[in-house]
Amino acid sequence: MSSSHISLGIPASYSNDFGLPLCEEPGSLVDTELDFYQRPQKLTPAAFQAWTRLRIAADSAGVSLFLISAFRSIEYQHELIDKKLVEGQAIEDILKVNAAPGYSEHHTGRAIDVGTIGCNALVEEFEDTKAFQWLNINAQEFGFIQSYPKNNSSGIDYEPWHWCFQVES
């Protein structure tokens, strides 16, 4: 267990309890379009190409999709969890919505959180949108899978907005 995990109060059994693989940061990232909040984002070149093709196809089908977040460094993930701890959230609750540093798919530069017009960001109600229904039918064609479906075995809460690119070239 890293000193980072100890300082955050992440249980030593985290890896076994959640069954999430270690996620390494990629050697190469490219700038994407700005996210919904006008922040710069990065993805691996292949993930960005796939995301661009997916977004254009969705747009052609009359479906609005936009980035909410993409690559996160291990250090950023640590800071994100630390901020929630300082705000008084319990580590057990945080780890249901944020993977421990080193275990987030966002570290790989292949994970995206997406949103659509008319739906708040990062809410379960995203599953009721035309965008989510379109992704369920079409995302796999572009190499993306939903990482945390309902009743997943990882211990991470259901995240209909979180998709990860699986096909690297």
LUMZA-184796 format. One record per residue (C-alpha): y, x, z; residue in three letters. Coordinates in steps of 0.2 Angstrom, whole numbers, padded with zeros to 4 digits. Layout:
<nodes>
v,u,w,residu
Y,X,Z,ala
...
</nodes>
This chain:
<nodes>
v,u,w,residu
0000,0000,0000,met
0017,0007,-0005,ser
0031,0009,0008,ser
0041,-0004,-0002,ser
0028,-0017,0002,his
0028,-0012,0021,ile
0047,-0013,0022,ser
0046,-0030,0014,leu
0032,-0036,0026,gly
0020,-0039,0012,ile
0002,-0040,0019,pro
-0009,-0026,0016,ala
-0022,-0038,0009,ser
-0009,-0044,-0005,tyr
-0019,-0037,-0020,ser
-0035,-0045,-0014,asn
-0027,-0062,-0009,asp
-0018,-0065,-0025,phe
-0029,-0056,-0037,gly
-0014,-0050,-0048,leu
-0016,-0034,-0057,pro
-0004,-0020,-0056,leu
0009,-0021,-0069,cys
0017,-0005,-0076,glu
0034,-0004,-0083,glu
0033,0000,-0102,pro
0039,0016,-0111,gly
0050,0006,-0123,ser
0061,-0009,-0121,leu
0074,-0017,-0133,val
0089,-0027,-0130,asp
0086,-0046,-0133,thr
0100,-0059,-0135,glu
0109,-0063,-0119,leu
0100,-0075,-0107,asp
0107,-0092,-0103,phe
0118,-0084,-0090,tyr
0125,-0072,-0102,gln
0116,-0057,-0094,arg
0108,-0044,-0105,pro
0089,-0045,-0106,gln
0076,-0033,-0112,lys
0058,-0035,-0119,leu
0045,-0023,-0127,thr
0048,-0023,-0146,pro
0033,-0033,-0150,ala
0036,-0046,-0137,ala
0054,-0048,-0143,phe
0048,-0050,-0161,gln
0036,-0063,-0156,ala
0049,-0072,-0145,trp
0061,-0072,-0159,thr
0048,-0079,-0171,arg
0043,-0092,-0158,leu
0062,-0097,-0154,arg
0065,-0099,-0173,ile
0050,-0110,-0176,ala
0055,-0121,-0161,ala
0072,-0123,-0167,asp
0065,-0128,-0184,ser
0055,-0141,-0175,ala
0071,-0147,-0167,gly
0066,-0139,-0150,val
0079,-0129,-0140,ser
0072,-0114,-0131,leu
0082,-0100,-0122,phe
0079,-0085,-0111,leu
0082,-0087,-0093,ile
0075,-0070,-0089,ser
0064,-0056,-0096,ala
0060,-0038,-0090,phe
0063,-0034,-0072,arg
0061,-0017,-0065,ser
0050,-0014,-0049,ile
0066,-0009,-0040,glu
0074,-0026,-0045,tyr
0059,-0036,-0039,gln
0060,-0027,-0023,his
0079,-0031,-0021,glu
0075,-0049,-0026,leu
0063,-0051,-0012,ile
0073,-0042,0000,asp
0088,-0053,-0003,lys
0077,-0069,0000,lys
0071,-0061,0016,leu
0089,-0058,0022,val
0093,-0076,0018,glu
0080,-0081,0030,gly
0065,-0085,0019,gln
0048,-0081,0025,ala
0038,-0068,0015,ile
0023,-0080,0013,glu
0035,-0093,0005,asp
0043,-0080,-0006,ile
0026,-0073,-0012,leu
0022,-0091,-0019,lys
0036,-0089,-0032,val
0039,-0071,-0034,asn
0025,-0058,-0036,ala
0026,-0042,-0025,ala
0035,-0027,-0033,pro
0022,-0019,-0045,gly
0013,-0035,-0048,tyr
0026,-0046,-0058,ser
0022,-0048,-0076,glu
0041,-0046,-0079,his
0038,-0028,-0076,his
0028,-0026,-0092,thr
0043,-0032,-0103,gly
0031,-0045,-0110,arg
0035,-0060,-0098,ala
0049,-0073,-0101,ile
0056,-0087,-0091,asp
0062,-0100,-0103,val
0073,-0115,-0102,gly
0079,-0130,-0113,thr
0095,-0140,-0115,ile
0095,-0155,-0103,gly
0084,-0147,-0089,cys
0089,-0137,-0074,asn
0082,-0119,-0075,ala
0066,-0114,-0066,leu
0061,-0131,-0061,val
0044,-0140,-0062,glu
0052,-0154,-0072,glu
0052,-0142,-0086,phe
0035,-0149,-0089,glu
0042,-0166,-0094,asp
0053,-0158,-0108,thr
0050,-0158,-0127,lys
0051,-0139,-0126,ala
0036,-0138,-0114,phe
0026,-0149,-0124,gln
0030,-0139,-0140,trp
0026,-0123,-0131,leu
0009,-0130,-0125,asn
0004,-0133,-0143,ile
0012,-0118,-0152,asn
0015,-0104,-0140,ala
-0002,-0096,-0142,gln
0001,-0095,-0161,glu
0015,-0082,-0156,phe
0004,-0073,-0143,gly
0011,-0081,-0128,phe
0001,-0090,-0114,ile
0007,-0099,-0098,gln
0003,-0087,-0084,ser
0004,-0099,-0069,tyr
-0003,-0116,-0074,pro
-0006,-0130,-0061,lys
-0020,-0125,-0049,asn
-0020,-0107,-0055,asn
-0030,-0095,-0044,ser
-0016,-0082,-0042,ser
-0007,-0090,-0027,gly
0009,-0091,-0037,ile
0016,-0109,-0038,asp
0015,-0118,-0054,tyr
0028,-0111,-0066,glu
0029,-0121,-0083,pro
0044,-0110,-0088,trp
0034,-0093,-0087,his
0025,-0087,-0102,trp
0019,-0070,-0106,cys
0016,-0061,-0123,phe
-0002,-0055,-0124,gln
-0004,-0047,-0141,val
0003,-0029,-0141,glu
0003,-0019,-0157,ser
</nodes>
